[in-house]
Amino acid sequence: MGVAHGASVATRAPAKTESAAAGGAALVGAVLGVHGYDADVVAQFKVRRRGEKTAMSWGEFCYGPSVPEVTRLRERIGGGAQPRHPVAV
């Protein structure tokens, strides 16, 4: 999975890649937290899963700590539909 601003995680053994991706996602989350999850800043980040040709918006992948974000996540998975990709909170 590639994480953030065109950066991508180097190809490695799956466990290490997933760990690196999680670390990258945590770093992006910290940057966004510093900027108060400003929509313009969030829009600058993309995520590309390993093996996928196109990237998704950060907002499709990660849900912020606000009540509207948690509500959006609950609505997304509450109806029983599973996301086609992992999500982060």
C-alpha positions in Angstrom: 0.0 0.0 0.0 1.4 3.4 -0.9 0.7 6.1 1.7 0.5 9.9 1.4 1.6 12.5 -1.1 2.8 10.1 -3.8 5.1 8.3 -1.4 4.9 4.5 -1.5 6.1 1.8 0.8 8.9 -0.3 -0.6 8.0 -3.8 -1.6 8.9 -6.2 1.2 7.6 -9.3 3.0 3.8 -8.7 3.7 4.2 -8.4 7.5 6.9 -5.7 7.1 5.0 -3.9 4.4 1.8 -3.8 6.5 3.8 -2.6 9.4 5.4 0.1 7.4 2.1 1.1 5.9 0.5 1.4 9.3 3.4 3.5 10.5 3.1 5.7 7.4 -0.7 6.1 8.0 0.0 7.0 11.7 2.5 9.7 10.5 0.0 11.1 8.1 -2.7 11.1 10.9 -0.3 13.0 13.1 0.3 15.6 10.4 -3.4 16.0 9.9 -4.0 16.3 13.6 -1.5 19.2 13.7 -3.6 20.9 11.0 -6.9 20.1 12.8 -8.0 17.7 10.0 -8.5 20.7 7.7 -10.3 19.4 4.6 -7.9 21.2 2.3 -4.9 19.5 4.0 -6.7 16.1 4.0 -7.4 16.4 0.3 -3.6 16.5 -0.4 -3.1 12.9 0.7 -3.9 9.8 -1.2 -3.5 6.1 -0.4 -2.7 3.4 -3.0 -3.0 -0.3 -2.0 -0.3 -2.6 -3.2 -1.3 -4.1 -6.5 -3.8 -1.3 -7.3 -3.1 1.2 -10.1 -5.2 4.0 -8.7 -5.1 5.8 -5.4 -8.0 6.6 -3.2 -8.5 9.8 -1.3 -7.3 9.8 2.3 -10.9 10.4 3.4 -12.0 7.0 1.9 -9.3 5.3 3.9 -9.0 7.0 7.2 -11.6 8.5 9.5 -10.8 11.3 11.8 -11.6 11.6 15.5 -14.6 14.0 15.2 -18.2 12.9 15.7 -19.1 13.4 12.1 -16.2 11.2 11.0 -17.1 8.4 13.3 -20.7 8.7 12.2 -19.6 8.5 8.6 -17.6 5.3 9.4 -20.6 3.8 11.3 -22.9 4.6 8.4 -20.5 3.0 5.9 -20.1 -0.3 7.7 -23.4 -0.3 9.8 -25.5 -1.5 6.9 -23.5 -4.7 6.7 -21.6 -3.7 3.6 -17.9 -4.4 4.0 -15.4 -1.8 2.7 -13.5 -3.1 -0.3 -10.3 -2.1 1.4 -9.0 -1.7 5.0 -9.9 1.5 6.8 -8.2 3.4 9.6 -9.5 5.5 12.4 
